[in-house]
């Protein structure tokens, strides 16, 4: 997914965001604070790992803190 600005992402000093990804088959759906912000299909990987990559779009003081990271295996609906 290319970098894109979204009104769903909170910005500013002490801003907090809840980010999520739903992986279902080859479809990855991305969420920010409960709002869908992107969706892509990719069938290159059938399994793997996940982690956090953070990058500032500007130079200067920038910090982040991951408060919680978790995953759920969803069963048949």
Buried (B, 14 or more C-beta within 10 A) or exposed (E): EEEEEEEBBEEEEEEEEEBEEEBEEEEBBBBBBEEEBBEEEEEEEEEEEEEEEEEEEEEEEEEEEEEEEEEEEEEEE
